């Protein structure tokens, strides 16, 4: 869960990043490039900033789908209910984004040949969890390791991301269609359905595989 929080923190800190191309000649520059790509919601550009190992593509797509669904939901809620009511869906303010970026900028980085580790001290007030991100240098350019950002060693996380992305997309469409009178009503529906979805994924992934007679 902590790793998902780190990924979520990175994915929502898009307001302070430049959309221009960034030379990724250091781990910090690679993170800047990721933030810039997230700002434009350009999935292809985001993937270029990530080191994705064979077999991880589907899991990465699940997390990126969740990112885009969350952004679309925020826009739908703002258009329907106004920016003030839409705050319940968690979009950070400019000051919050700046505070979170400051925590990442202060993170320590250790480089070992073509790999690097960024240690994030965390800041409870800025809502940045402590943790680490790892990087890989490929043909002179640094990339954020997808398995580090999204915790791809736990298949439950990517399955949950896929389910939640689909659920958030559905709620966004319901907001557009006028199903909810207030943002609070939409938020309550999303929370209740998210809990049910998470429990369903937990049950499905914790059940032992059926054996053949």
C-alpha positions in Angstrom: 0.0 0.0 0.0 2.9 2.4 0.8 4.3 1.9 -2.7 0.9 2.7 -4.2 0.9 5.9 -2.2 4.3 6.9 -3.6 3.1 6.2 -7.1 -0.1 8.1 -6.5 1.9 11.1 -5.1 4.0 11.2 -8.2 1.0 10.9 -10.5 -0.9 13.8 -8.9 2.0 16.2 -8.8 1.5 17.3 -12.4 0.8 21.0 -12.0 4.3 22.0 -11.3 6.1 20.1 -14.0 7.0 21.4 -17.4 5.6 19.7 -20.5 8.8 20.3 -22.4 11.3 17.6 -23.2 13.8 17.0 -20.4 17.2 15.5 -20.8 17.4 12.5 -18.4 21.1 12.5 -17.7 20.5 11.9 -13.9 18.0 10.1 -11.8 16.5 13.4 -10.7 16.1 14.5 -14.3 14.3 11.2 -15.1 11.8 11.9 -12.3 11.3 15.4 -13.7 10.6 13.9 -17.1 8.1 11.5 -15.6 6.3 14.4 -13.9 6.3 16.4 -17.1 4.8 13.5 -19.1 2.1 12.9 -16.5 1.1 16.6 -16.7 0.2 16.1 -20.4 -1.4 12.7 -19.7 0.7 11.4 -22.6 0.9 7.7 -22.0 3.5 7.1 -24.7 5.7 9.8 -23.2 5.2 8.4 -19.7 6.3 5.0 -20.8 9.5 6.4 -22.3 10.5 7.6 -18.9 10.0 4.2 -17.4 12.2 1.1 -17.4 9.6 -1.6 -18.1 10.8 -5.2 -18.0 9.4 -8.0 -20.1 6.0 -9.1 -19.0 5.3 -5.8 -17.0 3.5 -4.0 -19.8 -0.1 -5.0 -18.8 0.5 -4.1 -15.2 1.9 -0.7 -16.1 -1.1 -0.1 -18.4 -3.4 -0.8 -15.4 -1.8 1.9 -13.3 -1.7 4.4 -16.1 -5.3 3.7 -16.8 -6.1 4.5 -13.2 -4.2 7.7 -13.5 -6.1 8.8 -16.6 -9.5 7.8 -15.1 -8.7 9.8 -11.9 -7.9 12.9 -13.9 -11.0 12.5 -16.0 -13.2 12.1 -12.9 -11.8 15.3 -11.4 -12.6 17.2 -14.6 -16.1 15.8 -14.7 -16.7 16.6 -11.0 -15.4 20.2 -11.5 -17.5 20.8 -14.6 -20.7 19.4 -12.9 -20.3 20.6 -9.3 -17.7 23.3 -9.4 -14.1 23.4 -8.2 -14.9 23.7 -4.5 -17.2 20.7 -4.3 -14.8 18.7 -6.5 -12.1 19.0 -3.9 -13.5 15.9 -2.1 -12.0 13.8 -4.9 -8.5 14.8 -3.7 -6.9 16.9 -6.3 -4.0 18.8 -4.6 -3.8 22.6 -4.5 -0.8 24.5 -6.0 0.7 24.9 -2.6 0.3 21.2 -1.8 2.0 20.3 -5.1 4.9 22.6 -4.3 5.3 21.1 -0.8 5.3 17.5 -2.2 7.8 18.4 -5.0 10.1 19.9 -2.3 10.1 16.6 -0.5 11.2 14.7 -3.6 13.8 17.3 -4.5 15.4 16.8 -1.1 15.5 13.0 -1.6 19.0 11.5 -1.4 20.2 9.5 -4.4 22.9 6.8 -4.5 24.2 5.7 -7.9 25.8 2.3 -8.5 27.1 2.1 -12.1 23.9 1.8 -14.2 21.4 1.7 -11.3 20.4 4.2 -8.7 18.2 4.4 -5.6 16.3 7.5 -4.4 15.5 7.5 -0.7 12.4 9.6 0.1 12.4 10.6 3.8 8.6 11.3 3.7 6.6 14.2 5.1 3.3 13.5 6.9 2.2 17.1 6.6 2.9 17.2 2.8 1.3 13.7 2.5 4.4 12.1 1.0 5.1 8.6 2.3 8.6 7.5 3.0 10.0 5.0 0.6 12.4 4.4 -2.3 12.4 4.7 -6.0 14.9 2.8 -8.2 16.3 3.9 -11.6 18.1 2.2 -14.5 20.5 3.8 -17.0 19.9 2.7 -20.6 22.1 3.9 -23.4 23.1 7.0 -21.4 19.6 7.9 -20.3 18.1 7.3 -16.8 14.6 5.9 -16.4 12.4 5.2 -13.4 12.0 1.5 -12.8 8.3 0.7 -13.3 8.6 -2.2 -10.8 9.7 0.3 -8.1 7.1 3.0 -8.9 4.2 0.6 -9.0 5.3 -2.3 -6.8 4.9 -4.8 -9.7 6.1 -7.7 -7.5 2.5 -7.8 -6.1 0.0 -8.7 -8.7 -2.9 -7.7 -6.4 -1.9 -4.1 -6.8 -2.1 -4.1 -10.6 -5.4 -6.0 -10.5 -6.8 -3.5 -8.0 -5.6 -0.6 -10.2 -7.4 -2.0 -13.2 -10.6 -2.6 -11.3 -10.5 0.9 -9.7 -9.7 2.5 -13.0 -12.8 1.0 -14.6 -14.9 1.9 -11.5 -13.7 5.5 -11.5 -14.4 5.8 -15.2 -17.9 4.5 -14.6 -18.5 7.1 -11.8 -17.2 9.9 -14.0 -19.7 8.9 -16.7 -22.5 8.9 -14.1 -21.5 12.4 -13.0 -21.6 13.6 -16.6 -25.1 12.0 -17.0 -26.4 13.8 -14.0 -26.9 10.8 -11.7 -25.7 12.6 -8.6 -27.1 15.9 -7.2 -23.9 16.8 -5.3 -20.2 15.9 -5.3 -20.6 14.4 -1.8 -23.2 12.0 -3.2 -20.9 10.9 -6.0 -17.9 10.6 -3.6 -19.9 8.4 -1.2 -20.9 6.1 -4.1 -17.3 5.9 -5.2 -16.0 5.1 -1.8 -18.6 2.4 -1.1 -18.0 0.8 -4.5 -14.2 1.1 -4.2 -14.3 -0.8 -0.8 -16.4 -3.5 -2.3 -14.1 -3.8 -5.3 -11.0 -4.0 -3.2 -12.5 -6.7 -1.1 -13.5 -8.7 -4.2 -9.9 -8.4 -5.6 -8.5 -9.5 -2.2 -10.8 -12.5 -2.1 -10.1 -13.5 -5.7 -6.3 -13.2 -5.3 -6.1 -15.0 -1.9 -8.1 -18.1 -2.9 -5.8 -21.1 -3.6 -5.8 -22.3 -7.2 -8.1 -25.2 -7.9 -6.4 -28.5 -8.3 -7.3 -31.1 -10.9 -8.7 -34.4 -9.7 
